[in-house]
């Protein structure tokens, strides 16, 4: 048995092969994904032509955008968490990102028992503490170049059948690949398996660690983006030994890798193993090439540059940095102020702003908080209810 959610506000339901086929072929799924990709493409083209302001203006005049913005501004939780940007550019970026949020999502790794949500509704809610492992694992490779060609190479491997892969598809963004496969008990838990499979497929540097929870949901793709599927194994495979060995740990909330090799891999990904001998005191010093960034830090820089853009409006740089960027960076980089500041200097809006830290100061103090008030959407502390 497999399960899925029609949307994030609904409990999970039993997913049958015909239902998955119907979801991937539905006009609603195609429209949502096509619109998401189209907006992303147009925005990238506008940025390349240096016509981003014109593009943003056009989007903000769309009735669809106006209706979305009105609905979002009425959400008390979003206002309280300060996740709604104040300027049009970043609101448009959020609008585009949320185009895919109406998609159904599947959970190949676990099934769930009945629980009660915070509003008192009973159902098979997607909650890790009530999840039971199926024995399937998922590799999420983000931002790979030419995913179609990459998958063709995998399918042509002589050992492909031995890998236990049951489903491969290109994600709604068009820039990622999901690989669902039979977890190897000796490799470790779900995240150990994801890293091991990523290494075997040559995409370890692109492996997303945000999918480590057993209750992680994955947006359904278009049918034509499914590049391989074993219908029987995807729906019928179950390994009770995997649940027996790792199930209780997941229900206790223990999702981190169990193998020392992958624990070390994550540690190095979060904090570069290259020591920073001297703390950067100016923009020039931090961008002089003396600091080497890990692949995870490079991914953070890329993601935040895409989120913020090259410039922020007048009077917004300092409050945005103090109230949002610094907290995100310090949380993502495990309260390491030197790494957080070094990464901050690589953000386009910070480069153009060119602030200076001179030992201590309010920016460095942001890294002393135990838990930031806000987290980037989809981060590991985003309530455990993440979907990609």
N, C-alpha and C positions, 0 to 999 in steps of 0.2 A: 504494500500500500504506500502511496505517496500523497502528499498534501500540498495545497496551494492557498493563497489568499486572493480574493477578488480585488481587495485594496487593503491598505494598512489598518483601516478602522474595523475590519471584519475578522472574525475568527477563521481558523484554517478549515478547509473542507477536503474531503477525499478527492484526489485527482486521478481520473481514469485516462487511459491513452487517448480515447476519442475527445475528451475534454481538452487535453493539451494540444492536440491537433487543431481543434476548433479555435482555441485561444490564439495560437500562432498564425492561423489563417484569417482571423476575423478582421473586418474592415477597421474596427476601432483600434486594434493593435497596430495595424499598418499605418493608420492616420497619425496616431500618437508618435510612433517612431520616426516616420517620414517627416513630420512637422519638427520634431526635435532635431533631427539631423539637418534639415533645411535651414532652420534658424541658426544653428551652429556654423554652418557653411557660410551663410550670408554675413554673419557677424565677422568671421575670419576674413572674408573677402573685403568687407568694409574697412577693417583694421589695416589690411594690407594696402588699400588705396588711400589710407588716412582719411576716411570718411565715416569714422565711427560715430561722430556726433550726429551726422545726418541719419544714419541707420537707427540710432537710439530714438531720435525724434520721431521717425516713422513708426517705430514699434509702439511708442507711448501713445500714439494717436489711434491705434487699433482698438476696436471695441472689446475684443477678446482680452487684451492686456488690461484695459480699464476695469473690466469685470473681475479679472483675477486680482488686481491690486486692491480693489474695494473689499473683496472677500478676505484677502490676507491681512489688511489693516484692521479688520474686525476681530482677528484672533488674539485674544488676551495673552495667551501663552507666548506667541511670537513677539508681541510688543514687550512683554516682561523680560524675555531673554535677549532682547535687542538684536534679533537676527534679521529684521527687516532693514536693509540699507536705506539711507536717507536720500541718496542721489539717484537720478534716473538710470545712469549707466549700470550700476550694480543691481538695481531693481530689475532691469531688463535681463541681466545675466541670470538672476534667480528665477525669473519667469521662464526663461529658456530651459534651465536645468529641471524645473518642475514639470515640464511637458511630459516627461516619462513617468511621473509619479502616479499617474492614474492607471498604469499597466498592472495586470495581475502578476503575481510573483509565486514561484515554486520554491519548496524547501526540500531538496533531495536527501538531506543528511539526517532528518529526524521526523518523527511523528509525535503528537502531543495528546496528553490527557486533559480532561476538563479542568478548568480553573475559572476564577472570577476576576474580571478587570476592575479598574478603579471606579467604574460607574456601577458596579454590582451586577454586570451582565455575565452570565455563565456561557462558556463555550470552549472550543478547542483552541485557545489562544496560543499564539506563537511566543511562548515563554520558555527559556532554556531550562528553568527549574522543573518544568513539567515535560521535558522532551526525552524521547527514547531513540537512541541511534539506530539507523537503518543499516549501517555498514558502508554507505557511499560517502565519498569525500568530493570536494570541489576545489579545483584550481582556478583562480581568477587572475588572468594576466592582463594588466592594464597598459594602455598606450603603446601597444606593439605596432611596429611598422608593417604594413601590408599583411593583415591577418589572414586574408584569403590564401596567399602564397604560403604562409607559415603552416596553415592547416593542411594544405596539399602535401607538404613535406612530411608532416606527421603521418598522414594516411598512407604514404608510400613506404613507410618504415617496415622492414622485415619482421620486427618484433612488435608491431602495433597490437596484434591480438593479445600478446602476453602482458600488455600494460593494463588490461582490465578496464579500458575506457568504454563508457556506455553512451555518452552524449557530448558533442562538441557544437558550440554555437557562437556566433559573433554577437556581442552585446548590443543593446539599443543605441549606444553612442557610435557604434561602427568602428571603435578604436580599441576594443578589448575582446578577449576570448575567454569563454568559460569551458572548462573540461570537467565533466562529472565522471568519476571512476570508482572502482571497487577499492576501498581502503585496504592497505596491506597491514595486517595486525603487527607485524614485526617492524614496520617503519615508524610506528608510534600513533599518536592521536590524529585528529583531523588536520591540524596545522602542520604537524610533522609530515603527513602524507602529501599535503599541498606543496610544500617545499621540495620534497623528494621527487614528486612528479614534475615539478617545474624544472628541476635540474635535469631530469631525464629528457625533457622536451626542449631544453636549451633556452628557457625563458625565466630563469631564476631571478634575474635582476628586475623583472616585471611583475613578480608574484606579489599579490596584494595580501597584506596581513590583516586587513579589516574584516575578512570573512571567517575568522577563526572560531566564532561561536557556532554551536550546533543549530541554533535557531535562525541563522542568517538566511534571508530570502533573496531570490534572484529574479529580476524582471524577465518575463517571457520575451523571446525574440520573435521576429517575423519568421514565417515558415521557411522562406528562402535563405535565411541566415543560419538555419540548422545545417551543418556540414557533415554530421555523422550522428546516427542515433540507432541504438539497439533497443527497440521498444520493449521487448520481453525482459531483458536484464535491468533496464532503467526502472521498470515498474515492479518486477517480481523479486529482484535480488534482496536478500536480507542475510546479515551475518550476526547471529546471536552472540558469537564470541567477542566481536568488537564492542557490542553494547555491554557485555559482561565485564570487559576489561576497563572501558573508559566511560561508560554511561554515568555512573555515580559522580565521577569527577566533574563532568559537564553540568550535572544538576546542582552541584555545589558552586558552580560558576568558575571552574578551573578550565580555562580554554587555551592557556599558553602552551607552547611546544614542550614535549616531555624529553626529547632527545638533546643531550648536551650540545651536539653540533649545531642544531637549529636554534637553541637558546642563545648560543654565542653569535650566530648569524643575525638574529634579531637585535641583540645588544649592539653589535657593530653597525647595523642599519640605522638604529635610533641615534646613536652617538658615534661619530666618526672615531676610528681607532688612531687617527692621526692627531697627536697632541697639539694643542694650541699653546705655544710657548709664551706668546705675548698677547695680552688682551688688546683688541682693536680700539683705538681711541679716536679714529676719524674714518670717514668714508674712504679716503685714499688708501689708508693702511689696510682696511678690510678687503678692498677690491684689488690689491696689488698682486694677487696670485699666490700669497703665502699660505692661504688656507685651502685645504682640500676637503671637498664636501662628499659625504657618503651618497650612495644612490638614493636613499630615502630622503636625505636633505635636499637633493636636487629635485626630487619629485614634489616635495613641499614647496620649494621655490616656484616651480612651474605651476602648481595648482593655485598658489596665492597670487601669482602674477596674472593668471587667467581670471581669478575672482575680482581682484582690485583694478586691473587695467594699469595703464602707464601713469595716469594722473588722478588725483582726487581734487574735489572742488576746494575753493578758497576757504580756509578756516576749518577744514575737515581732517587735515593730515594728522595733527597732534592728537585730537580726541580719538580718531580712529585707531591710531597706533597704541595709545595708552589703554583704551577701553576694550580693544578687540585683538589687533595683530599681535601685540606683545604677549597677551594671555594665551592665544592659540600657540604661538611659537614656544613659549616656555613649557606649556603642557606637552606639546608634541615632542619636545627635546628634553623631557624629563627634568625640568627646572635647572637646566644648565645655561646660565645667563650668557656665557661667552659664545656658545654655539648659537643661541637664540639671536644675539646681536649680530653675529657674523652672517647668519642667514638673512636677517632683516636688511642688512646692507645690500643684499642681492635683489631685493624687491624693487621693481621699476619705480613705484611711486615714492619709495624711500630714497632711491638714487637721485631722482629729480628734486626731492625736497632737501636732501643732504643735511639731516640733523647731526649734532655732535654729542656723544656721551663723554663725559669727563669724570670718570671714576664715581661709581655710585649713581646718584640721580634717580629720578622717578621711574625711568624706563627699566633700569636694572632692578628696582624694587618690585616690579611686577612679577618677577620670577620667584619671589619669596612666598607667594600665596600657595597654599596647599592645593587648592582646586579652583581653577578659573570659573568665572560666572557663566561663560558661554563656551561652547565647543563647536568646531566646524561640523556641518552636517555630514553624517556618515562616519564620524570618528569613532574610535573604540569605546568612548564613554558616552556615546549618543544613545543611551537608554537600552542598548542591546537590541533595538528594533531596527537595525539597518537593513537596507535593501539596495542592491545594485542591479 
